Amino acid sequence: MHKNITGLKITTTNENGKSTNDLWKGWENFYQKDFSENLGKIAKNPVTYAVYTNYEKDFSEGNYDVYIGMETENSENNFENILVDWEKFEVFEFEYTSPESVFDAWKTIWENKNLNRAYTYDIEEYYEEGKFRIYISIK
């Protein structure tokens, strides 16, 4: 199964805390009125995604791309698009209380030494008020 995620793209790294600032700005840009309204008109549903991909190495070093967006039927010219292979994932569910809860969720995942990560697509899925899932691609 594939999903076309349409929105915006950020290239960042976890080194020196750079991703915290980059992702904060990315989410701010995503929720700007014109951007989210226009994207909402073509989205298949109200679910929001953050797709982490194109890892140079792993989560601790090297650059990676993050696409923040929604699922659409087709690629859209006025946005960044990524076709995600909905492959083999380990799925984690968390409560969302603040942006810090997302960071805490990632810390929990990073500490899990039993994950055999593939680093193809890691996905945050915001599907319901107060809850989110993180899908970690595994080998």
C-alpha positions as a printed Julia matrix, in Angstrom:
139×3 Matrix{Float64}:
  0.0    0.0    0.0
  1.14   3.54  -0.76
  0.09   6.92   0.59
  0.79  10.22  -1.11
  1.65  12.78   1.56
  1.46  16.39   0.42
  2.67  19.42   2.34
  6.07  20.93   3.06
  9.59  19.54   3.36
 12.37  20.25   5.85
 15.94  18.94   5.78
 17.49  18.79   9.24
 19.69  16.81  11.65
 19.48  15.84  15.31
 23.07  16.97  15.8
 23.47  19.97  18.13
 19.69  20.13  18.67
 19.14  21.62  15.2
 16.02  19.55  14.49
 14.11  21.05  17.43
 14.24  24.54  15.93
 13.78  23.37  12.33
 10.75  21.21  13.13
  9.16  23.92  15.28
  9.4   26.35  12.34
  8.11  23.66   9.96
  5.0   23.04  12.05
  4.44  26.81  12.37
  4.6   27.13   8.57
  2.28  24.16   8.12
 -0.38  25.71  10.34
 -0.29  29.12   8.65
 -3.84  29.87   7.63
 -3.42  29.91   3.84
 -1.22  26.83   3.74
 -3.35  24.54   5.9
 -6.63  25.77   4.41
 -5.47  25.14   0.84
 -4.08  21.72   1.74
 -7.23  20.84   3.67
 -9.3   21.34   0.51
 -7.46  18.52  -1.31
 -6.75  16.17   1.62
 -8.43  12.76   1.71
 -9.05  13.05   5.47
 -8.13  15.28   8.44
 -5.16  13.13   9.54
 -1.81  14.96   9.65
  1.53  13.22   9.07
  5.21  13.92   9.59
  7.29  11.55   7.43
 10.98  11.19   8.3
 13.03   9.78   5.42
 16.27   9.97   3.4
 18.42   9.36   6.47
 22.13   9.81   5.76
 23.0    7.51   8.69
 20.63   7.1   11.62
 18.74   9.28  14.1
 21.88  10.34  15.97
 23.92  11.76  13.08
 23.53  12.93   9.53
 20.79  14.81   7.73
 17.29  13.57   7.01
 14.14  14.97   5.4
 10.8   15.55   7.1
  7.59  15.99   5.12
  4.74  17.54   7.11
  1.41  17.14   5.4
 -1.79  15.29   4.72
 -2.75  12.4    2.48
 -3.94  13.41  -0.99
 -5.11  11.41  -3.98
 -2.35  12.76  -6.26
  0.83  14.81  -6.13
  0.13  18.52  -6.07
  2.24  21.11  -7.9
  2.06  23.85  -5.25
  3.31  21.59  -2.44
  6.07  19.1   -1.64
  4.99  15.49  -2.16
  6.25  12.09  -1.1
  4.86   8.68  -1.99
  5.24   6.55   1.14
  5.53   2.79   0.92
  3.36   1.64   3.82
  5.7   -1.24   4.61
  6.82  -3.13   7.68
  6.46  -0.97  10.8
  6.6   -1.21  14.54
  3.78   1.05  15.79
  3.78   3.03  19.02
  0.82   5.0   20.37
  1.16   8.02  22.65
 -0.9   10.7   24.36
 -0.44  14.2   22.94
 -0.45  16.96  25.55
  2.11  19.37  24.07
  4.91  19.45  21.49
  7.2   18.19  24.27
  5.18  14.96  24.42
  6.31  14.23  20.85
  9.95  14.73  21.8
  9.47  12.46  24.84
  7.91   9.82  22.58
 10.94   9.9   20.28
 13.28   9.59  23.28
 11.39   6.45  24.31
 11.82   5.01  20.81
 15.51   5.95  20.59
 16.13   4.16  23.9
 14.54   0.94  22.57
 17.58  -1.14  21.61
 15.41  -4.05  20.37
 14.19  -2.2   17.27
 15.87  -3.38  14.08
 15.31  -0.09  12.28
 15.34   0.17   8.5
 15.49   4.0    8.35
 13.33   4.14   5.23
 10.24   5.91   6.6
  9.44   6.85  10.18
  6.03   8.43  10.48
  4.14  10.49  13.04
  0.38  10.19  12.55
 -1.9   12.7   14.29
 -5.26  11.0   13.89
 -7.32  12.0   16.91
 -7.38  14.87  19.4
 -4.92  14.08  22.18
 -3.37  11.0   20.55
 -0.71  10.19  17.98
  1.14   7.19  16.61
  4.73   6.79  15.54
  5.47   4.16  12.88
  9.09   3.0   12.82
 10.22   1.16   9.68
 11.87  -2.12  10.55
 13.9   -4.7    8.63
